[in-house]
Amino acid sequence: MSLYRRRGPAQPQVGPASGQRLTWRERRWERRRRRRVFEEALGWLLVPVILVGGYWLVTAVLGALGTSPGAIIEGIQAVIGASR
């Protein structure tokens, strides 16, 4: 719950009267607003899933090849250390 919760009766929604239709620009704006909210929520869900899935994929492929991420990092550090 928010500390800044509104007290009292709710304010009526600002918009056209029930008999008025929205203009094409207003309809387009509403579609874009809904799409942005949906894409943002989808992004918050899919990005972590993709990152975790990518990590699992890399470890599975390296495991199938008989190595690990730690061994790869040690090998890279050995090559860098030998070149100095």
C-alpha positions, -999 to 999 in steps of 0.1 A, spaced: 0 0 0 12 35 -8 17 62 18 2 86 -8 -31 68 -12 -59 91 -23 -86 97 3 -123 104 -5 -144 96 -35 -127 86 -67 -125 112 -94 -144 105 -126 -124 95 -156 -116 123 -180 -127 113 -215 -155 117 -240 -191 115 -229 -207 81 -234 -225 94 -266 -192 107 -282 -169 85 -302 -132 88 -300 -113 103 -328 -89 82 -348 -60 100 -331 -74 92 -296 -80 56 -306 -44 53 -319 -31 69 -287 -50 44 -266 -37 14 -287 -2 26 -284 -5 32 -246 -19 -4 -241 8 -19 -264 36 -1 -245 23 -14 -211 19 -49 -225 54 -48 -240 70 -35 -208 53 -63 -187 64 -89 -213 99 -76 -212 101 -78 -174 91 -115 -177 110 -126 -208 144 -110 -203 152 -130 -171 138 -162 -187 160 -157 -218 191 -149 -197 187 -180 -174 179 -201 -205 211 -189 -222 232 -197 -192 217 -232 -190 223 -237 -227 260 -226 -225 266 -248 -195 249 -278 -212 269 -274 -244 301 -270 -225 292 -300 -204 286 -320 -235 320 -310 -248 336 -321 -215 345 -287 -201 330 -260 -180 328 -222 -179 355 -221 -152 379 -241 -173 373 -218 -202 380 -187 -180 412 -203 -166 424 -210 -201 418 -175 -212 436 -162 -182 465 -185 -189 468 -172 -225 466 -136 -213 492 -143 -186 516 -159 -211 514 -130 -235 526 -105 -209 
